[in-house]
Amino acid sequence: MIPGEHVVIDRPDILIVEGLNVLLPNKLGKNIPFVSDFFDFSVYLHADEAELERWYVARFMRLRETAFRDPRSFFRKYADLTDSEAERTARDIWTRINLRNLNENILPTRARACLVLTKGSSHRIEEVALRKL
């Protein structure tokens, strides 16, 4: 978003809102609405924690050869790591940041979703759970 700019969405038939934490409940106060209070239907995409870690590490390793090579990239410092250093670094980042965020902020929102889709190791949906509406 550019400061001072805004987008007006005037009564669309369907509006898709995507984000890691969009189903978080309001913890600020009883009378303050939260974004998820306005959803008619919500979908949570789930995957096994071990698969998420495996996918993260694989993506990190691939990015060393592409985006991490950009001299302007914050991640440039990871481009020249050896394979073992890169894997160790990726697992460390996963554990310290991503896994913690998953457990503290993302997984707790699963129960608020109307539909939970569970991805398997091939990234295909293997399980569909619809909460009684």
Secondary structure, DSSP 8 states (H G I E B T S, - for coil): --TT------S-S------TTTT----S-TTS--GGGG-SS-EEEEE-HHHHHHHHHHHHHHHTTTGGG-TT-GGGGGTTS-HHHHHHHHHHHIIIIIHHHIIIIIGGGGGG-SEEEEE-TTSSEEEEEE---
